[in-house]
């Protein structure tokens, strides 16, 4: 109990409660605390370009030369895209059913503080502007301009360039992977400031829009959890019908990994264990070693659900109508931006900032009001993404003709628990 105050969850609760009290009783002070929330958002956005660059480059280098496994990759990509589309539809369906942001009557007019200006964001104005922003002025300005589009362009060039030069580029590849590890550490540093960001964001939100908005965040969280559960339930049923593996036995098989995610809010920490346990189901090592890492980059279903629910919630809360044609545009954009999350705590929120930066309908600064519950929702995102990757691997394995069954892993394998049945 002595260490309880050091737990991030406890600190988040203190920050949220403090922000609510300040915003309700001293709304002027609460509005003035907005820079705390905005600074946290900027710190998270700061990590998007390098993470995006390293993820794309490493993905191209790791999988671009695997021509002999092209059929496996093609099947995996088909399954990944199908799961992402299903995740987006689950977000739309549950949000349309519950309407978590309806009735808030929040004005879409600029708030007392110009959050968008503090974040330094600018919407894309047409296809021509998209093309001009895609190409940076110089190679290195892609990382200093505060825009992610040039990073996508440069990352593609670097990744395919490293494939072209082969072994001569191995030191660069090692450096990129080392930089990815460094970014995970930096994310760990930044997330410790989440309680302060939550205090500022909640105080600003309550001071500006009223205390009734806090209740809507609970409805927002319930909507996301229900949408994620709907997706995982559908995937579990497909796996059961496709592979004949019992659903409850699968849950028991991966129960330790789910508990680890519950405690860490990260899917990265269980990656080696997921690979070994999938192999224990009879999935070939070559298939698991290809599909699972690829899925950690391209099959972030939890982030996809989160993006759709968040955008629809913010649009309802701010009274912004998204017609069908705009919703389809968001669908297309989220198919890409949902892949930019790095699998660590807070990365889903960065993907949301990226999505709102690319489309002009909803102010990027509106995302600051979600900081208060983002730490808790990262658990749902991580669990959903891991569950989707397990399902995708089993589906691809069965599609490739593999007969799946529960196989007891070697007892001397330190990566596995003594019993997984």
N, C-alpha and C positions, 0 to 999 in steps of 0.2 A: 504493500500500500504506500510505502514511503516514496516509491518511484512513480506513483500514479501521475503527479503533476507534470512529469517529464514526457508522458505519452502525448503524441501529436493529436490523438482524438480528443483528449481532455483539453488541450490547448485550443483546439478548434471550437469546442463547445463554449469555452470561456470567451473567445473572440466573438463568436456569433451573439452570445447573450449580451456581452458588453456593447457591441455595435447596435443591437436592438434597443437597449436601454438609452444609449446616447441619442440615437436617431429619434426615438419617441419623445423623450422629455426635453431634449435640447436639439431640435431639428437644425438650427443654424450651425451648431458645432458639427453635427452629423454630416451635413452637406460639405462642410469645410474639410472633413476627413477623407473625402473622395480620393485625393492623391495617393493615400496608402493602398487602396485597392487598385488604382490605375498603375502604380509603380510595380505591384506584383504581376499584373497582367503584362506589362512591358518586359519584366524580367523573364516571364515564360515565353513571350513572343521572341525574345532575344535568342532563345535556343532553337527556334524552328529552322532557320537557314542552315546551320551546321549539321543538325540532325538529319534534315532532309537530304543534304549533300552526301553525307556519309552512308545513309541508308540506301540511296539510289546507286551510288558507286559500288558499294559492297555487294548489292544485289545483282548488278550487271556482271561484276567480276566472278561472283560465286556461281552464277547460273547461266551466264551467257555462252559459256563454252561447252555446256552439257548436251551436245548434239545426240549422243547415243541414248540419252534418256528423254529425248524430245517428246515422245508420246506420253510419258508420265507427267512432264511439265504441262503439256497441252491439256491433259485431263484435269490436273490440279487447277490450272487457271480457269477452266470451265466451271469447276465446282466452287472455286473462290468467288467468281463473279456472281454465280447463282446465289450463294449464301449472302453476299453483300446486298444484292437486290432484295432478297427475302428480308434481310435486316431492316432495310429502308422501308419496305412495305409494312413490316411489323410496327415500326415507329409511327408511320402515318395512321395505321388502323387504330392503334390504341390511343393516340393523341386525338384523333377524330371522335373516338368514343368518350373520352374523359374530359376533353377540353380543359387542361390544367391552367391555362392562362386566361380563360374567358372570364369576363366580369370584373377584371382589374381596372379597366378604363384608364390605363396609363397613357399619358400623352406621348405621341411620337415627336413632339417638338423638342428642340435641344434643351437639356437640363441646365440648371444654373451654372455648371462647370462643363466646359467643352471637352468631354472625354475623348472624342475622336481626334481632336487636335493634339491632346497630350499623348495619345498613342501614335500619332504620326501616320495615320492610315489614309488611303485615298482609293475610292472605288474605281473600277475599270470602266471606261467610257467608250464602249463599242469595240468591234473586232480590231480596228486599226490601233487603238490604244493598247489592246491586249498584245498585239505583235510587237509594238515598240517597247513595251515594258518587259517582254520576254527576252529581248536581246540587250545585254548590259553595255554600258559605254566602254568599259574595259573588263578584262578577265576578273580582276580582283574587286571591282566595284560591285559585282553581283552580291558580295558578302557585306558591303558597307552601306548599300542604298536602303536597307530596311524593307526590301521587297522580295518575295519568295520566287516569283516567276523567273528571274534571271538565274536563280540557283538551280531550278529544274533544268534549264538549258545547259548550264555549265556542267552539272552533274552527269548529264547524258553524254556530253562530249568527253569528259574525263573517263567515265566508265568504259565506253567503247574504245577510247584511246589506249587504256591500260590493257584491254583484251588484245589490241593490235600489236603492242610491243612485247607482250608475253612476259618472259622471266625478267626482263630489264625493269619492269614495273613492280616487281614484288616488294621492294622496300617501300614504295608509295602505298601499296595495298596494306602492308603491315601498319604504316603510319595512320592510314584512314581508320583501320580497326582499333588502333590504340586511341585515336581521337574519339571514337564512339564510346569506348569505356570511360574516357574522361568526361564525356557529356553526361553519362549516367550518374557519375559522382556529383557533377555540378547540379543536376536535377535534384539529387538528394539534399544538397545544400539549400537550393532555392525553395524546396517544398517546406522547409522548416519555417519559412516566413509566411506560410499560408494563413496561420491564425491572425497575423497583423493585417494581411490583405483582406481576410474575411471581416475583421473588425471595421476597416475603412469602407469596404463595399457595402456591408449591411447597414452601417450608420448612415452612409450616403443614400442608400435605397429607401430606408425607413424615413429618414429626414425629408426626402424629396417626394416619395409616393405614399407614405403612410405605413403603419404597422401591419395592416391587412395583407401586405404583399408577402410577409414571411410565411404565412399559412399556405400561400400558393407554391412556395418552394417545396413544401412537403408533398403537395399534389404533383409537382413536377417530378420529384424523386420517385413517387409511387408509379407514375406513368412510365418512367424509364425502366423501372424494375419489372413491371408487368409486361412491357414490350419485349424486354430481354428474355423473360421467362417464356413468353409465347414462342420466340424464335428457338430457344433451346429445346422446348418441348417438341416442336415440329422436327428439329434435327434428330432428336433422340428417337422419334417414331420412324423416321426414314432409315436411320442406322439399324434399328431393330428389324425392319422389314427387309433391308438390303443385305445385312450381314448375319442375321439370326442371333446376334449377341444379346443376351438379356440386359435390359436397361438398368435394373437395380444392381446387377453384378458389375456393370461398367462403372456405376457411381461408386461402389465399394472399391473397385480397382484403382480409381483415381482420387479416393477420398483424402489421402494425405496432401496431394497437390492442391486440392481445393481449399484445405485448411491453411496451407502456406499462403495462398493468394489472399485469403480472408484477412490474414495478419499483415501482409506486406503491401497489398493493393497493386502488385506488379506481376505480370505474366512472365517476365524474363527470368525470374529466379527459379522457376520450375522447368525451364526448357530442357535441361539434361534428363531430369526425371521423367518428363513426358515422353521423350524419345525412347528411353529404356523400357517404359511400361507399354508403349505401343509395340515395341519389338516382342515383349512378353505375350502379346496377343497373337503372335505369329506373323506380324507385318515384317517384310524383309528390311534389313538394315539400310540397304541402298535406297529403298523407297522412303523410309522414314527420314533418313538423313537429307533427303531432297525436299520432300513435301512440307515437313514441319518448319524448318527455317524459312522456306519461302512463304509459308502461311503466316509466320510471325510478322512479315512485311506486307503481305498482300491480302490477308484474310482477317482483318481486325473488325470483326462483326460487332463487337461491343461498341467500338467507336462509331460505326455506321449508325447503330440504333441511337446513340447519344446525340449525334449530329442532327438527325432528323427530328427527334423529340425536342431538342434545344431550339432549333430554328422555328419550329411550329409554335412552341411555347412563347418565345420572344415575340413572334409576329402577333399572336393573340393578345399578349400582355400589353403591347404597344399599339394595338388597333391597326396593324398593318395587314392588309389583305394580300394574300399570295394566290393569284389565279392559277388555273391548271397549267398554263404554259410556263409560268415562272417556277411552279413546283417541279415541273419536268426538268427545267434548267438546274435547279438545286439537286435533283436526283443525279444528273450527269456529273455535276461538280463534286458531289459527295462520293461518288464512285472513285474519284481520284484522291480527294483530300482525306478520306478515311484511311488511306494507305500511308499517310505522313506521320501517324502516331508511332512513337518509338517503343511502345510496350512497357513504359515506366510511368510511375505516378505523375499525373499532370499533363501527359502528352495528348490525351483526348481533348483537353481544354485548348491546347495549342492548335489542334486540328480544327476546332470550332472557330478560333480566331482567324485561321487561314481561310476557312470557308466564308466567313463574313467579310473578310478583306477583299475577296474576289468578286463578291456580288453586292450591289449597292442598296438592296431593299431594306436591310436591318442595320442600324449603326453598330460598328464594331464595339463601341463602348458599352452597348447594352449587355454584352456578355459578362461584364464585371459583376452584375447582380447574381450570377450563378456561382461565384467563387465560394460562397458560404457553404454549399453542399457538394462542391466538386470533389473534395477529398473523400467523401463517403461514396459518391457515385463511381469513383475510380475502381472500387472493388467490383461493382456490377459490370463495369466495362471489361475489366481484366478477366473475370470469370466467364463472361459471355464469349470473349475472344478465344480463350483457351478451350472452352467447350466446342466452339465452332471449328477450331483447328484439329481437335481430336476427331470430331465427326468427319471433317473433310479428309483426313488421312485414312480413316477406315473406309470411307466411300471410294476413294481413289484406289486403295488396296484391293477392295472387292471388285472394282471395275477392271483392275489389271489381272483378275483371275486368282487372287490369293484367297485361300481358305482360312478364315480367321477362327481362332479358338483360344480359350484361356490356357496359357502355358505357364507353369510355375517357374519364376526366374531363378538363376543360380543363387544359392544362399550366401556365397562368398562375394557377391557383387556389392561393393560399398554404396553404390548409387541407388540401390533398391532397398525397401524395407523387408523384414524377414518374411512377411506374408502379405500377399496382395489379393488373394482370392476373396 
